[in-house]
């Protein structure tokens, strides 16, 4: 009897050892190309500074850059194996025939995408239908166009009657303050500046309506920040990627349970004032739960970007997802699965 117990214990210990070796990261050091943005890279900053990557046996070197839309041109060189990205960056890369895979979401960032009414418009707009009379300042082709289209469809607004003025964010705020436009469609921190500097009022965001009589959660823009990787990395270093995801899951929990500590780290890494960091982070929903909405959002961006002729061809949205690793890390996070196979 004693021998059997010893044998069972030995098998158990051996099993743990084998599993441990199987999960050992293939790489101990990797670069991560991160947009210096609270929506895109907060979890990476927290995981780095809180030692979560180190706990997983990894050294992750942040390669910070400023402008997310630069990723498609950089990806083509073949040097990036791990990064953060939204569908606006992933879809052009995939449509160009390059391998890129979304292995986990990080946050729903649609709340930072906002339509802000100017002072006069706050008095003029009694219902969404009144938007047909307004001039809205925004960068041409911004993803917020999709939110306005969805709002119009839900609210009986003729989208074609809305007048859009092509303005960069700083110019849009000045135009709003001067009354040259009636509203602006911008993202944080510019949208926050439109409220503070130009006396604006948020009318709706990508995921929340403040429209009187229509207040509450909406899905007018499905926009998520994601962890993305290359086909090469998936084939050669899946355990490394799982270690990254485990560390990011810890960071996500820290952001959601100890926001003050997370804000200090994120503000320092993103080089912005803590109060502003806290304000912007409050607009994001930090979650690594992969839902059907994350997949649907990519499909909507495929249609949107193809319609603007920003991609040469339509792609199958499922093809840019690889959900197996996240499921192995935490199956409860995977509410939708891709059937993608790595070639």
VOGU-3710 file (C-alpha; in Angstrom, 3 decimals, decimal comma):
1> xxxxxxxxxx> 0,000/0,000/0,000  2,836/2,354/0,944  4,635/1,550/-2,323  1,508/2,380/-4,332  1,200/5,780/-2,617  4,851/6,526/-3,337  4,355/5,523/-6,987  1,288/7,757/-7,354  3,148/10,681/-5,814  6,120/10,126/-8,132
11> xxxxxxxxxx> 3,865/9,987/-11,200  2,145/13,174/-10,053  5,449/14,979/-9,557  6,748/13,692/-12,901  3,572/14,925/-14,588  4,051/18,406/-13,160  7,675/18,428/-14,274  6,795/17,338/-17,816  4,020/19,917/-18,013  6,382/22,564/-16,707
21> xxxxxxxxxx> 8,950/21,746/-19,402  6,241/21,712/-22,066  5,118/25,182/-21,036  8,606/26,626/-20,744  8,939/29,624/-23,083  10,974/28,904/-26,187  12,356/32,445/-25,940  13,350/34,228/-22,762  13,555/37,669/-24,374  11,355/39,297/-27,000
31> xxxxxxxxxx> 10,618/42,765/-28,353  7,039/44,068/-28,245  6,092/46,876/-30,611  3,702/49,037/-28,645  1,781/52,172/-29,527  2,394/54,693/-26,758  -1,321/54,884/-26,056  -3,490/54,032/-23,036  -5,998/52,154/-25,159  -3,423/50,006/-26,896
41> xxxxxxxxxx> -0,687/49,183/-24,434  -1,707/49,694/-20,804  -1,509/45,985/-19,953  1,993/45,679/-21,371  3,167/48,638/-19,277  1,643/47,221/-16,091  2,898/43,687/-16,752  6,405/45,017/-17,305  6,613/47,292/-14,279  4,772/44,922/-11,904
51> xxxxxxxxxx> 7,123/42,065/-12,797  4,479/39,811/-14,357  6,582/39,049/-17,441  9,513/38,210/-15,190  7,326/35,817/-13,200  6,660/33,984/-16,464  10,381/33,694/-17,236  10,314/36,449/-19,859  12,043/39,711/-20,584  9,793/41,784/-22,813
61> xxxxxxxxxx> 11,468/44,834/-24,328  8,931/47,583/-25,117  9,597/49,164/-28,505  7,441/52,251/-28,162  6,237/54,185/-31,175  3,692/56,975/-31,534  1,454/56,491/-34,546  -0,483/53,199/-34,775  -1,194/53,460/-38,528  2,567/53,100/-39,105
71> xxxxxxxxxx> 2,364/49,399/-38,153  1,334/48,085/-41,614  4,431/49,570/-43,264  6,695/48,358/-40,441  5,169/44,857/-40,410  6,158/44,242/-44,006  9,862/44,197/-43,078  9,288/40,941/-41,195  11,026/42,022/-37,978  7,950/42,376/-35,754
81> xxxxxxxxxx> 6,753/39,243/-33,976  4,638/40,734/-31,172  2,649/43,963/-31,087  -0,560/45,722/-30,122  -3,040/46,712/-32,807  -6,644/47,493/-33,674  -8,528/46,232/-36,723  -7,597/49,455/-38,532  -4,003/48,197/-38,478  -4,537/44,427/-38,719
91> xxxxxxxxxx> -6,880/44,412/-41,727  -4,528/46,309/-44,118  -1,650/44,001/-43,173  -3,711/40,856/-43,818  -5,230/42,319/-47,003  -1,686/42,869/-48,302  -1,121/39,125/-48,027  1,021/39,166/-44,888  0,524/36,875/-41,914  -0,802/38,569/-38,779
101> xxxxxxxxxx> -2,922/37,008/-36,056  -5,001/38,440/-33,244  -4,375/36,112/-30,291  -6,269/38,078/-27,606  -8,164/41,316/-27,099  -7,004/43,744/-24,439  -9,702/46,375/-24,241  -12,894/47,739/-25,717  -11,795/51,259/-26,671  -14,956/52,452/-28,419
111> xxxxxxxxxx> -15,782/54,681/-25,433  -12,878/56,956/-26,319  -14,399/57,599/-29,759  -16,857/60,442/-29,214  -19,231/62,794/-30,985  -19,247/66,112/-29,117  -21,822/68,856/-29,641  -20,769/72,505/-29,551  -22,572/75,111/-27,453  -25,064/76,136/-30,150
121> xxxxxxxxxx> -25,755/72,562/-31,186  -26,589/71,641/-27,596  -29,583/73,959/-27,923  -30,408/73,050/-31,540  -30,327/69,262/-31,273  -33,564/67,985/-29,754  -33,381/64,576/-31,439  -30,803/62,709/-33,537  -32,716/63,805/-36,656  -31,406/67,334/-36,020
131> xxxxxxxxxx> -27,902/66,100/-36,838  -28,929/66,356/-40,495  -28,645/70,158/-40,116  -25,155/70,158/-38,592  -21,573/70,494/-39,738  -19,362/67,922/-38,023  -15,596/68,405/-37,971  -13,532/65,223/-38,103  -10,624/63,636/-39,993  -11,894/62,166/-43,248
141> xxxxxxxxxx> -12,219/58,390/-43,122  -11,870/58,132/-39,341  -13,399/54,992/-37,823  -15,897/57,198/-35,999  -17,692/57,390/-39,349  -18,880/53,846/-38,650  -20,332/54,876/-35,277  -22,198/57,791/-36,849  -23,544/55,531/-39,596  -24,746/52,969/-37,041
151> xxxxxxxxxx> -26,343/55,664/-34,881  -28,081/57,089/-37,954  -29,446/53,677/-38,909  -30,747/53,059/-35,379  -32,234/56,540/-35,033  -33,814/57,172/-38,421  -31,254/59,787/-39,437  -30,388/60,313/-43,114  -26,603/59,941/-42,951  -26,171/61,479/-46,410
161> xxxxxxxxxx> -27,580/64,800/-45,156  -24,975/65,261/-42,427  -22,236/67,681/-43,506  -18,688/66,622/-42,678  -15,736/68,992/-42,617  -12,325/67,352/-42,979  -10,291/68,639/-40,029  -7,361/67,310/-38,036  -8,207/66,971/-34,306  -6,500/70,197/-33,107
171> xxxxxxxxxx> -8,123/72,192/-35,919  -11,510/70,614/-35,224  -11,393/71,815/-31,605  -10,540/75,365/-32,690  -13,346/75,280/-35,260  -15,797/74,066/-32,618  -14,808/76,858/-30,218  -15,220/79,463/-32,973  -18,548/78,053/-34,128  -17,250/77,168/-37,606
181> xxxxxxxxxx> -18,529/73,614/-37,031  -21,464/72,538/-34,884  -19,960/69,321/-33,559  -16,817/67,223/-33,734  -16,153/63,507/-33,980  -12,843/62,781/-32,251  -11,103/60,348/-29,934  -9,407/60,779/-26,562  -7,638/62,925/-25,562  -8,894/65,275/-28,307
191> xxxxxxxxxx> -12,556/64,601/-27,523  -11,911/65,465/-23,871  -10,271/68,708/-24,987  -13,338/69,531/-27,078  -15,392/69,377/-23,886  -12,941/71,266/-21,671  -11,652/73,879/-24,101  -14,632/74,447/-26,395  -17,534/73,900/-23,997  -18,655/70,782/-25,825
201> xxxxxxxxxx> -20,958/68,047/-24,576  -20,647/64,356/-25,419  -23,671/63,206/-27,444  -22,623/59,603/-27,955  -19,558/57,394/-28,119  -18,875/54,160/-29,938  -20,343/52,146/-27,075  -22,487/54,542/-25,029  -25,352/56,877/-25,891  -26,109/60,069/-23,996
211> xxxxxxxxxx> -28,929/60,934/-26,385  -32,028/61,878/-24,343  -34,454/58,973/-24,355  -31,812/56,660/-25,837  -29,257/56,597/-23,030  -27,204/53,515/-22,318  -24,960/50,885/-23,838  -24,795/50,682/-27,644  -22,710/48,782/-30,191  -22,309/51,541/-32,752
221> xxxxxxxxxx> -18,578/50,920/-33,036  -16,927/47,590/-32,230  -13,331/48,668/-31,708  -10,830/46,689/-29,649  -7,128/46,847/-28,924  -5,531/43,438/-29,423  -2,374/41,418/-28,950  -1,113/40,416/-32,387  1,672/38,166/-33,569  3,246/36,775/-36,718
231> xxxxxxxxxx> 2,780/33,328/-38,219  6,471/32,661/-37,578  6,085/33,379/-33,863  2,998/31,198/-33,598  4,759/28,251/-35,196  8,075/28,555/-33,415  7,248/30,009/-29,975  3,674/29,238/-28,842  4,717/28,754/-25,206  6,376/32,169/-25,215
241> xxxxxxxxxx> 3,132/33,707/-26,432  1,137/31,870/-23,766  3,501/33,230/-21,135  2,890/36,724/-22,535  -0,875/36,194/-22,323  -0,669/34,936/-18,745  1,291/38,030/-17,736  -1,181/40,300/-19,542  -4,087/38,563/-17,795  -2,492/39,442/-14,447
251> xxxxxxxxxx> -2,017/43,019/-15,631  -5,659/43,207/-16,703  -6,737/42,132/-13,228  -4,464/44,750/-11,659  -5,925/47,488/-13,880  -9,441/46,490/-12,870  -8,808/45,947/-9,142  -6,089/48,491/-8,321  -6,730/51,309/-10,774  -4,714/53,909/-8,865
261> xxxxxxxxxx> -1,533/51,825/-8,981  -2,123/51,030/-12,650  -2,728/54,691/-13,511  0,621/55,706/-11,985  2,464/53,155/-14,110  0,550/53,858/-17,309  0,811/57,648/-16,978  4,573/57,393/-16,498  5,060/55,035/-19,455  2,726/56,961/-21,769
271> xxxxxxxxxx> 4,259/60,268/-20,648  1,010/62,000/-19,702  -0,364/63,560/-16,539  -1,924/61,117/-14,047  -5,276/62,878/-13,899  -5,668/62,680/-17,678  -4,556/59,041/-17,688  -7,193/58,182/-15,105  -9,862/60,021/-17,101  -9,014/58,246/-20,348
281> xxxxxxxxxx> -8,632/54,810/-18,769  -12,113/55,187/-17,273  -13,482/55,262/-20,837  -11,930/51,903/-21,721  -13,194/48,443/-20,770  -10,094/46,397/-20,023  -10,883/42,766/-20,713  -9,216/39,855/-22,520  -12,539/38,121/-23,116  -12,772/37,162/-26,777
291> xxxxxxxxxx> -16,420/37,613/-27,704  -18,332/37,364/-31,000  -18,352/41,178/-30,958  -14,552/41,277/-31,324  -14,834/39,096/-34,431  -17,802/41,067/-35,798  -15,904/44,312/-35,375  -13,079/43,097/-37,618  -15,608/42,160/-40,291  -17,126/45,630/-40,136
301> xxxxxxxxxx> -13,698/47,197/-40,560  -13,013/44,994/-43,594  -16,147/46,359/-45,269  -15,399/49,930/-44,170  -11,769/49,984/-45,350  -12,603/48,230/-48,621  -15,341/50,791/-49,254  -12,761/53,564/-48,794  -10,375/51,692/-51,139  -7,786/51,501/-48,380
311> xxxxxxxxxx> -7,305/47,758/-48,883  -6,866/45,990/-52,248  -9,209/43,121/-51,448  -11,693/41,882/-48,900  -10,421/39,252/-46,490  -12,196/36,676/-44,357  -12,223/38,165/-40,816  -11,820/34,773/-39,126  -8,464/34,354/-40,847  -6,794/37,026/-38,690
321> xxxxxxxxxx> -7,714/35,262/-35,430  -5,926/32,417/-33,661  -7,776/31,555/-30,463  -6,118/28,295/-29,406  -3,453/29,895/-27,193  -5,887/32,047/-25,228  -8,118/29,014/-24,700  -5,174/27,064/-23,299  -4,328/29,958/-20,978  -7,912/30,453/-19,765
331> xxxxxxxxxx> -10,795/28,730/-21,578  -13,322/30,976/-19,827  -11,998/33,940/-21,796  -12,882/32,407/-25,154  -16,538/33,009/-26,013  -15,921/32,684/-29,753  -13,418/30,379/-31,456  -11,653/30,672/-34,795  -10,912/27,592/-36,878  -7,735/29,141/-38,280
341> xxx> -4,830/26,784/-38,919  -1,252/28,065/-39,070  0,459/27,156/-42,330
//
